[in-house]
């Protein structure tokens, strides 16, 4: 009698949408997120990111605050207004640190923020705080 070997189902990697008008910042974030086994898609502003969300289901958004066309807070406001996307964690990656500005971002629905410049470990800890399984060994 032959027994068919069983294989464990492959889990799809989580997908992150990185939105920043800085190519350098997108590159740094892409490298870190790929090291954490995320699939990465990128946009250069909030309006482009909204367009990408209509095509790609993502598990996390990392978004710059200050961008042309649609800034990060406007993007998050739009994200929260759409029932399909409203539960996606959205983290501002920004050099904005004034308490009033951050309060307005959280009021718009930001899940967290990461101050530029940041260290990889700070991003990992933030992802863990958000409850994302990033497979740290």
mmCIF file of the C-alpha atoms, coordinates in Angstrom:
data_MODEL
# 
_entry.id   MODEL 
# 
loop_
_atom_site.group_PDB 
_atom_site.id 
_atom_site.type_symbol 
_atom_site.label_atom_id 
_atom_site.label_alt_id 
_atom_site.label_comp_id 
_atom_site.label_asym_id 
_atom_site.label_entity_id 
_atom_site.label_seq_id 
_atom_site.pdbx_PDB_ins_code 
_atom_site.Cartn_x 
_atom_site.Cartn_y 
_atom_site.Cartn_z 
_atom_site.occupancy 
_atom_site.B_iso_or_equiv 
_atom_site.pdbx_formal_charge 
_atom_site.auth_seq_id 
_atom_site.auth_comp_id 
_atom_site.auth_asym_id 
_atom_site.auth_atom_id 
_atom_site.pdbx_PDB_model_num 
ATOM 1   C CA . UNK A 1 1   ? 0.000   0.000  0.000  1.00 0.00 ? 1   UNK A CA 1 
ATOM 2   C CA . UNK A 1 2   ? 1.289   3.432  -0.933 1.00 0.00 ? 2   UNK A CA 1 
ATOM 3   C CA . UNK A 1 3   ? 0.666   6.452  1.215  1.00 0.00 ? 3   UNK A CA 1 
ATOM 4   C CA . UNK A 1 4   ? 0.671   9.867  -0.331 1.00 0.00 ? 4   UNK A CA 1 
ATOM 5   C CA . UNK A 1 5   ? 3.108   12.099 1.566  1.00 0.00 ? 5   UNK A CA 1 
ATOM 6   C CA . UNK A 1 6   ? 1.473   14.973 3.330  1.00 0.00 ? 6   UNK A CA 1 
ATOM 7   C CA . UNK A 1 7   ? 2.779   18.449 2.956  1.00 0.00 ? 7   UNK A CA 1 
ATOM 8   C CA . UNK A 1 8   ? 2.078   21.409 5.140  1.00 0.00 ? 8   UNK A CA 1 
ATOM 9   C CA . UNK A 1 9   ? 0.125   24.146 3.400  1.00 0.00 ? 9   UNK A CA 1 
ATOM 10  C CA . UNK A 1 10  ? 2.268   27.103 2.432  1.00 0.00 ? 10  UNK A CA 1 
ATOM 11  C CA . UNK A 1 11  ? 1.302   30.280 4.182  1.00 0.00 ? 11  UNK A CA 1 
ATOM 12  C CA . UNK A 1 12  ? 1.229   33.313 1.976  1.00 0.00 ? 12  UNK A CA 1 
ATOM 13  C CA . UNK A 1 13  ? 3.533   36.090 3.124  1.00 0.00 ? 13  UNK A CA 1 
ATOM 14  C CA . UNK A 1 14  ? 1.978   39.198 4.572  1.00 0.00 ? 14  UNK A CA 1 
ATOM 15  C CA . UNK A 1 15  ? 1.935   42.135 2.180  1.00 0.00 ? 15  UNK A CA 1 
ATOM 16  C CA . UNK A 1 16  ? 2.917   45.698 3.046  1.00 0.00 ? 16  UNK A CA 1 
ATOM 17  C CA . UNK A 1 17  ? 2.210   48.857 1.069  1.00 0.00 ? 17  UNK A CA 1 
ATOM 18  C CA . UNK A 1 18  ? 5.056   51.356 1.500  1.00 0.00 ? 18  UNK A CA 1 
ATOM 19  C CA . UNK A 1 19  ? 4.066   54.884 0.499  1.00 0.00 ? 19  UNK A CA 1 
ATOM 20  C CA . UNK A 1 20  ? 6.727   57.591 0.462  1.00 0.00 ? 20  UNK A CA 1 
ATOM 21  C CA . UNK A 1 21  ? 7.852   60.164 -2.079 1.00 0.00 ? 21  UNK A CA 1 
ATOM 22  C CA . UNK A 1 22  ? 11.469  59.437 -1.138 1.00 0.00 ? 22  UNK A CA 1 
ATOM 23  C CA . UNK A 1 23  ? 12.969  56.599 -3.159 1.00 0.00 ? 23  UNK A CA 1 
ATOM 24  C CA . UNK A 1 24  ? 15.677  56.175 -0.512 1.00 0.00 ? 24  UNK A CA 1 
ATOM 25  C CA . UNK A 1 25  ? 13.149  55.746 2.310  1.00 0.00 ? 25  UNK A CA 1 
ATOM 26  C CA . UNK A 1 26  ? 11.100  53.290 0.230  1.00 0.00 ? 26  UNK A CA 1 
ATOM 27  C CA . UNK A 1 27  ? 14.275  51.320 -0.480 1.00 0.00 ? 27  UNK A CA 1 
ATOM 28  C CA . UNK A 1 28  ? 15.275  51.157 3.192  1.00 0.00 ? 28  UNK A CA 1 
ATOM 29  C CA . UNK A 1 29  ? 11.766  50.103 4.265  1.00 0.00 ? 29  UNK A CA 1 
ATOM 30  C CA . UNK A 1 30  ? 11.528  47.561 1.425  1.00 0.00 ? 30  UNK A CA 1 
ATOM 31  C CA . UNK A 1 31  ? 14.781  45.912 2.524  1.00 0.00 ? 31  UNK A CA 1 
ATOM 32  C CA . UNK A 1 32  ? 13.688  45.677 6.154  1.00 0.00 ? 32  UNK A CA 1 
ATOM 33  C CA . UNK A 1 33  ? 10.212  44.389 5.334  1.00 0.00 ? 33  UNK A CA 1 
ATOM 34  C CA . UNK A 1 34  ? 11.551  41.785 2.911  1.00 0.00 ? 34  UNK A CA 1 
ATOM 35  C CA . UNK A 1 35  ? 13.940  40.594 5.630  1.00 0.00 ? 35  UNK A CA 1 
ATOM 36  C CA . UNK A 1 36  ? 10.822  40.132 7.781  1.00 0.00 ? 36  UNK A CA 1 
ATOM 37  C CA . UNK A 1 37  ? 9.312   38.019 4.969  1.00 0.00 ? 37  UNK A CA 1 
ATOM 38  C CA . UNK A 1 38  ? 6.765   40.599 3.812  1.00 0.00 ? 38  UNK A CA 1 
ATOM 39  C CA . UNK A 1 39  ? 5.821   40.937 0.182  1.00 0.00 ? 39  UNK A CA 1 
ATOM 40  C CA . UNK A 1 40  ? 6.260   44.627 -0.690 1.00 0.00 ? 40  UNK A CA 1 
ATOM 41  C CA . UNK A 1 41  ? 4.334   46.972 -2.975 1.00 0.00 ? 41  UNK A CA 1 
ATOM 42  C CA . UNK A 1 42  ? 5.204   50.650 -3.239 1.00 0.00 ? 42  UNK A CA 1 
ATOM 43  C CA . UNK A 1 43  ? 3.567   53.983 -4.004 1.00 0.00 ? 43  UNK A CA 1 
ATOM 44  C CA . UNK A 1 44  ? 4.996   57.506 -4.215 1.00 0.00 ? 44  UNK A CA 1 
ATOM 45  C CA . UNK A 1 45  ? 1.985   59.353 -2.735 1.00 0.00 ? 45  UNK A CA 1 
ATOM 46  C CA . UNK A 1 46  ? -1.355  58.711 -1.073 1.00 0.00 ? 46  UNK A CA 1 
ATOM 47  C CA . UNK A 1 47  ? -3.408  58.938 -4.259 1.00 0.00 ? 47  UNK A CA 1 
ATOM 48  C CA . UNK A 1 48  ? -1.232  56.313 -5.941 1.00 0.00 ? 48  UNK A CA 1 
ATOM 49  C CA . UNK A 1 49  ? -1.507  54.154 -2.806 1.00 0.00 ? 49  UNK A CA 1 
ATOM 50  C CA . UNK A 1 50  ? -5.326  54.304 -2.920 1.00 0.00 ? 50  UNK A CA 1 
ATOM 51  C CA . UNK A 1 51  ? -5.159  53.104 -6.519 1.00 0.00 ? 51  UNK A CA 1 
ATOM 52  C CA . UNK A 1 52  ? -2.913  50.234 -5.494 1.00 0.00 ? 52  UNK A CA 1 
ATOM 53  C CA . UNK A 1 53  ? -5.316  49.186 -2.744 1.00 0.00 ? 53  UNK A CA 1 
ATOM 54  C CA . UNK A 1 54  ? -7.999  48.641 -5.359 1.00 0.00 ? 54  UNK A CA 1 
ATOM 55  C CA . UNK A 1 55  ? -5.710  46.009 -6.942 1.00 0.00 ? 55  UNK A CA 1 
ATOM 56  C CA . UNK A 1 56  ? -3.731  44.601 -3.994 1.00 0.00 ? 56  UNK A CA 1 
ATOM 57  C CA . UNK A 1 57  ? -4.983  43.338 -0.674 1.00 0.00 ? 57  UNK A CA 1 
ATOM 58  C CA . UNK A 1 58  ? -2.404  44.367 1.938  1.00 0.00 ? 58  UNK A CA 1 
ATOM 59  C CA . UNK A 1 59  ? -1.904  43.560 5.611  1.00 0.00 ? 59  UNK A CA 1 
ATOM 60  C CA . UNK A 1 60  ? -0.103  46.766 6.580  1.00 0.00 ? 60  UNK A CA 1 
ATOM 61  C CA . UNK A 1 61  ? 0.509   50.294 5.290  1.00 0.00 ? 61  UNK A CA 1 
ATOM 62  C CA . UNK A 1 62  ? 3.687   52.237 6.083  1.00 0.00 ? 62  UNK A CA 1 
ATOM 63  C CA . UNK A 1 63  ? 3.107   55.796 4.946  1.00 0.00 ? 63  UNK A CA 1 
ATOM 64  C CA . UNK A 1 64  ? 5.037   59.045 4.950  1.00 0.00 ? 64  UNK A CA 1 
ATOM 65  C CA . UNK A 1 65  ? 3.225   62.115 6.246  1.00 0.00 ? 65  UNK A CA 1 
ATOM 66  C CA . UNK A 1 66  ? 4.520   64.814 3.901  1.00 0.00 ? 66  UNK A CA 1 
ATOM 67  C CA . UNK A 1 67  ? 3.974   63.866 0.263  1.00 0.00 ? 67  UNK A CA 1 
ATOM 68  C CA . UNK A 1 68  ? 2.587   65.643 -2.794 1.00 0.00 ? 68  UNK A CA 1 
ATOM 69  C CA . UNK A 1 69  ? -0.907  64.941 -4.190 1.00 0.00 ? 69  UNK A CA 1 
ATOM 70  C CA . UNK A 1 70  ? -2.263  63.233 -1.038 1.00 0.00 ? 70  UNK A CA 1 
ATOM 71  C CA . UNK A 1 71  ? -0.345  63.292 2.233  1.00 0.00 ? 71  UNK A CA 1 
ATOM 72  C CA . UNK A 1 72  ? -0.190  60.457 4.744  1.00 0.00 ? 72  UNK A CA 1 
ATOM 73  C CA . UNK A 1 73  ? -2.946  61.710 7.056  1.00 0.00 ? 73  UNK A CA 1 
ATOM 74  C CA . UNK A 1 74  ? -5.276  62.260 4.079  1.00 0.00 ? 74  UNK A CA 1 
ATOM 75  C CA . UNK A 1 75  ? -4.463  58.729 2.928  1.00 0.00 ? 75  UNK A CA 1 
ATOM 76  C CA . UNK A 1 76  ? -5.238  57.281 6.367  1.00 0.00 ? 76  UNK A CA 1 
ATOM 77  C CA . UNK A 1 77  ? -8.510  59.231 6.523  1.00 0.00 ? 77  UNK A CA 1 
ATOM 78  C CA . UNK A 1 78  ? -9.477  57.758 3.150  1.00 0.00 ? 78  UNK A CA 1 
ATOM 79  C CA . UNK A 1 79  ? -8.376  54.290 4.275  1.00 0.00 ? 79  UNK A CA 1 
ATOM 80  C CA . UNK A 1 80  ? -10.511 54.434 7.422  1.00 0.00 ? 80  UNK A CA 1 
ATOM 81  C CA . UNK A 1 81  ? -13.568 55.648 5.478  1.00 0.00 ? 81  UNK A CA 1 
ATOM 82  C CA . UNK A 1 82  ? -13.579 52.543 3.252  1.00 0.00 ? 82  UNK A CA 1 
ATOM 83  C CA . UNK A 1 83  ? -15.079 49.435 4.941  1.00 0.00 ? 83  UNK A CA 1 
ATOM 84  C CA . UNK A 1 84  ? -12.845 47.133 2.880  1.00 0.00 ? 84  UNK A CA 1 
ATOM 85  C CA . UNK A 1 85  ? -9.652  48.781 4.129  1.00 0.00 ? 85  UNK A CA 1 
ATOM 86  C CA . UNK A 1 86  ? -10.676 50.284 7.453  1.00 0.00 ? 86  UNK A CA 1 
ATOM 87  C CA . UNK A 1 87  ? -9.018  47.613 9.622  1.00 0.00 ? 87  UNK A CA 1 
ATOM 88  C CA . UNK A 1 88  ? -5.618  47.650 7.867  1.00 0.00 ? 88  UNK A CA 1 
ATOM 89  C CA . UNK A 1 89  ? -2.951  48.913 10.283 1.00 0.00 ? 89  UNK A CA 1 
ATOM 90  C CA . UNK A 1 90  ? -1.535  52.208 8.990  1.00 0.00 ? 90  UNK A CA 1 
ATOM 91  C CA . UNK A 1 91  ? 1.735   53.486 10.432 1.00 0.00 ? 91  UNK A CA 1 
ATOM 92  C CA . UNK A 1 92  ? 3.084   56.949 9.717  1.00 0.00 ? 92  UNK A CA 1 
ATOM 93  C CA . UNK A 1 93  ? 6.822   56.940 9.064  1.00 0.00 ? 93  UNK A CA 1 
ATOM 94  C CA . UNK A 1 94  ? 7.629   60.588 9.509  1.00 0.00 ? 94  UNK A CA 1 
ATOM 95  C CA . UNK A 1 95  ? 9.883   63.318 10.803 1.00 0.00 ? 95  UNK A CA 1 
ATOM 96  C CA . UNK A 1 96  ? 6.821   64.985 12.373 1.00 0.00 ? 96  UNK A CA 1 
ATOM 97  C CA . UNK A 1 97  ? 7.157   64.740 16.145 1.00 0.00 ? 97  UNK A CA 1 
ATOM 98  C CA . UNK A 1 98  ? 5.074   67.620 17.528 1.00 0.00 ? 98  UNK A CA 1 
ATOM 99  C CA . UNK A 1 99  ? 2.498   66.197 19.941 1.00 0.00 ? 99  UNK A CA 1 
ATOM 100 C CA . UNK A 1 100 ? -0.409  68.191 18.415 1.00 0.00 ? 100 UNK A CA 1 
ATOM 101 C CA . UNK A 1 101 ? 0.439   66.905 14.932 1.00 0.00 ? 101 UNK A CA 1 
ATOM 102 C CA . UNK A 1 102 ? 0.708   63.321 16.137 1.00 0.00 ? 102 UNK A CA 1 
ATOM 103 C CA . UNK A 1 103 ? -2.590  63.660 18.001 1.00 0.00 ? 103 UNK A CA 1 
ATOM 104 C CA . UNK A 1 104 ? -4.255  64.754 14.756 1.00 0.00 ? 104 UNK A CA 1 
ATOM 105 C CA . UNK A 1 105 ? -2.770  61.732 12.966 1.00 0.00 ? 105 UNK A CA 1 
ATOM 106 C CA . UNK A 1 106 ? -4.110  59.364 15.621 1.00 0.00 ? 106 UNK A CA 1 
ATOM 107 C CA . UNK A 1 107 ? -7.494  61.101 15.456 1.00 0.00 ? 107 UNK A CA 1 
ATOM 108 C CA . UNK A 1 108 ? -7.494  60.409 11.693 1.00 0.00 ? 108 UNK A CA 1 
ATOM 109 C CA . UNK A 1 109 ? -6.930  56.717 12.426 1.00 0.00 ? 109 UNK A CA 1 
ATOM 110 C CA . UNK A 1 110 ? -3.169  56.146 12.395 1.00 0.00 ? 110 UNK A CA 1 
ATOM 111 C CA . UNK A 1 111 ? -2.272  52.868 14.104 1.00 0.00 ? 111 UNK A CA 1 
ATOM 112 C CA . UNK A 1 112 ? 1.160   54.119 15.120 1.00 0.00 ? 112 UNK A CA 1 
ATOM 113 C CA . UNK A 1 113 ? 4.095   56.196 14.037 1.00 0.00 ? 113 UNK A CA 1 
ATOM 114 C CA . UNK A 1 114 ? 7.777   55.712 13.518 1.00 0.00 ? 114 UNK A CA 1 
ATOM 115 C CA . UNK A 1 115 ? 9.999   58.789 13.720 1.00 0.00 ? 115 UNK A CA 1 
ATOM 116 C CA . UNK A 1 116 ? 12.631  59.258 11.007 1.00 0.00 ? 116 UNK A CA 1 
ATOM 117 C CA . UNK A 1 117 ? 15.431  58.435 11.219 1.00 0.00 ? 117 UNK A CA 1 
ATOM 118 C CA . UNK A 1 118 ? 14.527  55.082 12.738 1.00 0.00 ? 118 UNK A CA 1 
ATOM 119 C CA . UNK A 1 119 ? 16.321  51.878 13.608 1.00 0.00 ? 119 UNK A CA 1 
ATOM 120 C CA . UNK A 1 120 ? 15.249  48.486 12.297 1.00 0.00 ? 120 UNK A CA 1 
ATOM 121 C CA . UNK A 1 121 ? 14.580  47.267 15.824 1.00 0.00 ? 121 UNK A CA 1 
ATOM 122 C CA . UNK A 1 122 ? 12.147  50.153 16.432 1.00 0.00 ? 122 UNK A CA 1 
ATOM 123 C CA . UNK A 1 123 ? 10.141  49.079 13.388 1.00 0.00 ? 123 UNK A CA 1 
ATOM 124 C CA . UNK A 1 124 ? 10.167  45.427 14.493 1.00 0.00 ? 124 UNK A CA 1 
ATOM 125 C CA . UNK A 1 125 ? 8.931   46.360 17.964 1.00 0.00 ? 125 UNK A CA 1 
ATOM 126 C CA . UNK A 1 126 ? 6.176   48.537 16.520 1.00 0.00 ? 126 UNK A CA 1 
ATOM 127 C CA . UNK A 1 127 ? 5.005   45.683 14.267 1.00 0.00 ? 127 UNK A CA 1 
ATOM 128 C CA . UNK A 1 128 ? 4.901   43.370 17.279 1.00 0.00 ? 128 UNK A CA 1 
ATOM 129 C CA . UNK A 1 129 ? 2.906   45.984 19.236 1.00 0.00 ? 129 UNK A CA 1 
ATOM 130 C CA . UNK A 1 130 ? 0.421   46.036 16.354 1.00 0.00 ? 130 UNK A CA 1 
ATOM 131 C CA . UNK A 1 131 ? 0.029   42.276 16.738 1.00 0.00 ? 131 UNK A CA 1 
ATOM 132 C CA . UNK A 1 132 ? 1.654   41.358 13.438 1.00 0.00 ? 132 UNK A CA 1 
ATOM 133 C CA . UNK A 1 133 ? 3.368   38.001 13.354 1.00 0.00 ? 133 UNK A CA 1 
ATOM 134 C CA . UNK A 1 134 ? 6.726   38.894 11.885 1.00 0.00 ? 134 UNK A CA 1 
ATOM 135 C CA . UNK A 1 135 ? 8.362   35.555 12.595 1.00 0.00 ? 135 UNK A CA 1 
ATOM 136 C CA . UNK A 1 136 ? 11.227  36.808 14.718 1.00 0.00 ? 136 UNK A CA 1 
ATOM 137 C CA . UNK A 1 137 ? 13.608  34.020 15.498 1.00 0.00 ? 137 UNK A CA 1 
# 
